[in-house]
Amino acid sequence: MANEKKAFVLRVSAEMLKELERWAQEEFRSTNGQIEFLLSDALKKRRKSSGKVLPPNQPE
């Protein structure tokens, strides 16, 4: 499956986690959803700046 999600452990400081939780709440997302959104956004920006193009079957 192309959309299969993989679980992994992410360690962050308690302070960073609290800030991410507040941010997620402000945007009506789960904390996990907020982190996924931020990572996706960062990857899009990186691809755009490096000129890399995703294959058509890949989600943005």
TAMO-V9001 format. One record per helix or strand of 3 or more residues. SS is the DSSP state (H for helix, E for strand). FROM is the first residue (numbers start at 1). TO is the last residue. If there is no record, write none. Layout:
SS/FROM/TO
SS/FROM/TO
//
This chain:
H/14/26
H/31/50
//
